[in-house]
Amino acid sequence: MIAVRVAGPWSEDAQHRAWVTLAAVDGLGGALLPRLVEAFGSPVEVLTAARSRSERRLARILRTAGVPLRSGLVERIRAAGHDPEAIHARLDALGMWALVPWEPAYPEQLRRIEDPPGALFGRGDPADLARAPLIAVVGTRRPSPMGRMTAMRIALALAEQGATVVSGLAVGIDGIAHTGALEAGGRTVAVIGGGLAVGIPRPHRGLAARIEASGAVVGELPPDTPPTRGTFPRRNRIVSGMATTTIVVEAPVRSGALITARLALEQGRTVFAVPGRPGDPSTAGCLALLRETPARIVAGVEELLTDLGLGASAASDAPSRDRPHALTAREAIGLLGPVEASVARVLCSGPASIDALVAAVGQPPAVVAGALTLLQLRGWASTIGPLQVAAGPLLRGDGRRSADGGRPEVPPVPRDLPATATTRDAT
């Protein structure tokens, strides 16, 4: 697990900025960044080492940490260490922000996939990335008139019921889905396959500006990274990973939308497909999904809303006054036993490794591991590579901010806990 030293001298803002700097290094995607941070103890210390250690010594540490030495990677890490503020200056100039996996606005569903983005670079309202339910609507770039109408109807209906529509901003069904959500006065999130400065499709630049005003445009690549053939499948895993459900409106057999749907199924998400006429190439992919996978059929827009629990009947079954109260971090911690609560408080301050948790909590590794397992079973902690991060209500503040304007305050970690305590009786 990543040893981000929450009890050390580095502030959360310093850790965030250092992590974003490293996430912007070409070649540090996927699980490599967590491995690198674990090897050095924190993202700040990675950059410090990049400035102070020789290229040969840095390469030796990377090899020991299991980070493949791809061409020029050591040089790029050292360059980031010598100019760590370059990416932040560029983001500021473009009016962009960056989210890292332990921040509340980082989509919780996305955090749970096998290969979550090390950072999300975006413009718009980052809070829209965490406003459930997020539902993906995808399909072909060359839709039929019926496909266009169906995509628009589905997106309008979803947005009218309060869902956030997620898609890939491509020409075709993606653009129609975004437009439908905007026409309904709803929220939509566009995920692109390149950096925001160069990766927005030319026909959709105006649409992207509208999305930024009523949602967000995001990607995992730094702003000046051009899209390539290989970046779009990785974009698709973010679309499916961000959403609880993926709806395929119209797709031929060889389609990026089918990649998104199959990724969604691999991620354990629900997939719906709009059926088409047998023998119609434009819908052959949807029929294949329905025939070969657990994908469910879209029998109609109203039926789809009912299946998703978003229709009028669902709303009448669960009126807002009867919905369960959403726990804040402080309330959730109050329900835990002493060791579990201590581990939760550490995770509320930032990501941590098992070693860092043991050091911060002051209990034996087996006791801390048991408490962490209980948090994971509750859905209040999750793993990203070698990193433990807060999840569920531990990401939800109680409305009070810390003195420096950062995360909500949580009580300090108590010391001298009984070694046998792990949790209260869980319901």
N, C-alpha and C positions, 0 to 999 in steps of 0.2 A: 504494500500500500504506500501511497505517497506520503512522505514524512514532511508535510507542511507544518512547521513548528508554530502552532497557534500560541504557545506560551513564550515564544522567542521575541526578538526585537522587531520583527517585521510586522507592520500594520497590514490590515486586510486590503487596504487600497494598494499598498506596495506589492502584495502578493498578486492581486488582480492584474496590475499593470505589467508585472514581470511575466505572468502566465500568458497574457495577451501578446506580449512581445515574442515569446517563444512560439506561441500558436501560429504566428504569422511567418515563421521560418519555413521555407519550402523544404519538405521532406520530414517534418516532425508531426505529421498527421496520425490519426488513429491512436493506437496504444503506445506509440513511441514517446510522446510527450510525458504521459504519466510515469513511464519507466525512467526517463531522464530526470524528472523532478525527484523521484524516489531515491535515485542514486546520490543526489546532492543534498537532499533534505528539504528544499523549498525552491520555488521558481526564482526567488531573489538570489539564492546562492548559486543557481545555475549560471545566471548572468554575471555574478561576481567572479566565478571560476573562469568563465569565458574571457573575461578581461585580464585576469591575473595569471592564468596558467598557459603553458606552452601548448602549441597545437598537438604535439606528440602526446603530452600527458593527458590532455583533454580527450584525445582519441582513445587512449588506453582506458580511461574511466568509462567512456561510452561503450566500449566493447565489453567491459566487465558487467555493465548494466544491461547487456543484451540489446543495445541499440545498434542496428545495422549501419555501418559507415558508408552510406550511399555517397555517390560522387559529390564532393564539395560540401557535404553536410557540416563537417567540423568548421570549415571556413565561414559558413553562413551563421552558425551558432556564435562564433567569435565576433562576427560583424554585428550581430544583434546585441551582444554584450557591450560592444564599444559604442553603439548608438541605440540604446533601448527605447528612446523616446521618438524615434522616427515614425513608427507605425501609429503612435498616439497623435502625433502632429498631423499626420495624413488623415486619420479618422476625424479629428477636430475640424480640419479644413473642409471635409466633405459633409459635415454635420451628421456623422455616424457614431454609433456606439458599439460596444463589444460585450457579450455575455460569456461568462465561464460557467462550467457545469455545476458549481455549488451555489450559484446565485438563484434567488427565488423566481426570477423571470425566465430562467432557462427551463424549457418545457420538461415537465417531469416524465412524460412518456418517452421523450427522446433520450433522457438520461439513462433509461433502462435498456436501450438496445445494445447489441454486442459491441458496436464500434461507434459510440457517440462522438460528435464533433468536439474537438478540443476547445473551440470557441465559435460563437455565432457573431458575425459582423452584420450590422443592419442599420436601417433607417426607418423611422416611424415610431410607433409606441411599443416598446419592448414588453409591456404588460400584456399585450394582446397574444403573445406567445404562450401565456400561461392561463388564458381565460377559456376554461372548458365549457362545452365540449369542442374540441378541434376535430373537424371532419374533412378528409381529403377528397377532392373531386378531380379526377384525371381522365385523360382520354387521348384520342388521336389528334394530330395536327391538321388533319384534313377531314373534318366532320361533315356528315350529310346534313341537309336541312333539318331532318328529324333529330339527329344527334345534337345539333346546336340548340334546338328548342328544348329538348329533354334536359340538357346540361343547365340551361338558363332556369328552367322551372325548378330543378332540384336545388340549385344554388340560392335562388330567391326564397324557396321554402325553408331551407336550412337557416339562412340568415334571419328570416322573420321569426323563427323559433329560438333565436339567441345563440345558434352555433357559430363558431368561427370557421370559415371556409379556407382550407389550405390547398394550394396547388403550386404549379411550377412556372407560371408566367410565360409558358410557351404559347406560340400561335395555335389557335384551335380551341379545343375543349378547355384547356387551362385558362386561357384569357377570358373565355365566356363564363367560366365558374367565378373568377374574380369579379367580373363585371356584374353578374347576377347578385352577388353578395353586396356590392356597392349600391346597386339600384334599389335593394331592399333597405338601405340605410344600415346595413350590418357591418361586421368586421371580416377582414380577410387577410391572410398571410401568404406572401409569395416567396418561394424558395428558389433561388437561381443557381446555375451551375458554374458561375464565375464570380469575380469580384464586382461589387456594386458600381464601381466607376466605369467598368468596361463590359460587364456581362449581361446587362439588360437588353433584351431583344429590341432592335430599332423600332419595329411597329408598336411596341408596347411601352415606350418611354413615357408617354402621356398617362397610360394606365398605371404604370408604376408610381407616378407622382400622386395619383388619386389614392392608390393603396396606402402610400405612406401617410396620407391624411386620415385614413380610416382603418389602420392596421399596421402592417410592417412588411418590409422587403428584407430578406435575410439570406445569408449564405455562409459557408464555413471557410471560404477563401478570402484572403486580404483584398482590399478594394481594387487593386490594379492587376489582379490575376485574370488573364483571359480564359474563357471557357474552352475546353477541348472535348474531344469525343469521350475521353475517359472520365471527365468530371461530372457528366450528366447522370450516369448510374449512381454515383455517390450522392449527387443531389437527390435522386429518387429515394434513397434510404432515409434521408432527412424528412422528406414529405411524408412517407409512410410511418416513420418513427415518431414524428411529432403528433400524428393524429391517432385517435382511438379507433377510427373506422376509415377505410378507403373505399370510395365508390368509383367504379370504372363505367363510364357512360358509353363509350364507343371506342373499340380498339381492334385493329387487325392482328393477325397472329404474331407478326414481328413488330412489336410496339414497345416504346418506353413505358407506356402505361401498364403493360403486363409485367414489366420488371418491377414497377412500383407495387403492383398487386401481390406479386409473389414475395417480395420483400416484406410486405405487410403480414402475409400469412406466416412467414418465417419468424417474424417478430411477435407472433401470437395475437395479432389484431384481427378484427372482423373485416371481411371484404364483401362488398356487394357488387353485382354486375348487372347492367341493363341488357336484357337479351335482345337478339336481333333475328332477322330472317335467316333460316338455313340457306347456305350458299352465298350469302352476302359477305364479301371479303372484309368490308369495313367493320363488321361485328363478329368476325370469326374468332377473334381473341376472347371476347366476352363469353361466347358459347363454350370455348375451350375451358375457360375458368370454371364455368358452371358445371361442366361435364367432368373435369379432372381434379378439382380442388373442393374444399369446403365452402367456397364462395356462395353467398346467398343471392337469390334473385331479387331484382327490383321489380315488383309487380305493379307499381304505380307510385306517384309521389306521396299521396296520403298514406299508403301502405308502408312506404319507406320510413316516413316520419314515425308511424306507430312502432315499426320494428326497432327504430333508434330510441324510442322512448321520448320523442320530441313533439308528438301530435297533441291535439287538444285533449284527447282522452287521457294521455299521460299527465298533462298539466292538471286536469281535474282530479286525477288520482293522487297527486302529490302537491297540494297547494303550498305556496311559499311559506305561509305561517306554520305549516306542519313539518317543513323540512328540517332535518337535524342540524343543530348548530355546528358550524365548522370550527374545530379547535384551533386556537392560536398556539404558537410555540410554547408560551409560558403555561397555558392551560394543559397542553399535552405533557410537558415535563412534570407538572404537578401530579399526574396520574402514575408516574413511574416510581419504582423502587430506587434506592440511593445510588447504586452503581449505574443502573440503566440511565437515570437522570443525569449523572455526571458525564457519561459518554455522550448523551444527547446534547448537553451544553457545549461540549467541545466541538461537536459537529456543527452546531449552530454558529460557531465562530469561524468555520472554514473547514476545508478537507483535511483529513489526517490519515496517517498509516496506523496499523496496529501498534507499532512501536511508539508512535507519538501519542496514541490514546493511552497506552499503558503508562507512559511517563506523566501525562497530564492528570490522569485519574488517580495514580498512585496505588493501583491494585495489581495482583498477579495477572499475567497474561491470560490464563484460563478463565478467570473471573470476568475480565474485560471482554474476551471473545464471546463468552456466554451472554453477557449483556447486549453486545452488538448483534448477536444472532436473534435475540428477542426483539430488538428494534427492527431488524430486517423482516422478521415475520409479521410485525405490525404494519410494515410498509413505511416506516419512519426513517429508514436508512437504506442506502443502496450503494453498489460498488461500481466504480468506473475504472477499469484497468486495475492498477494497484492503489486505488484511492477509495476511501470511504467518505461519503457525503451525506448530508441531511436530505430527507425526503418527506413527503406528506406534510403534516402540520408543523414539523420543525422548520419548514420554509415559510411559514405563515406568521407574520408579525402580529402584535396586539395593538398596533397603531402608534406605539411610542418608538421613537428612533434613538439610536445611541448618540452620545454627545457630539461625535464627529459627523453625524448625518448619515451613518452607514446602516448596518443591519439593526433590527430591533434588539433592544437590550435583553439579555437573559441573565439569571442569577449566576454568580461565580461558581466555579467547580469546587465543591467541598472536599476537604482533605480528611484523612483518618476515618475512612469508611470501614464498616465491618467487612472482612474479607469474604464472608459467606453470602452477603446480600447481593442479589441480582435483580430482583423485580418484585413488585407487589403481585398479588393474585390478579391475573389478567382475565378479563371477561371475554 
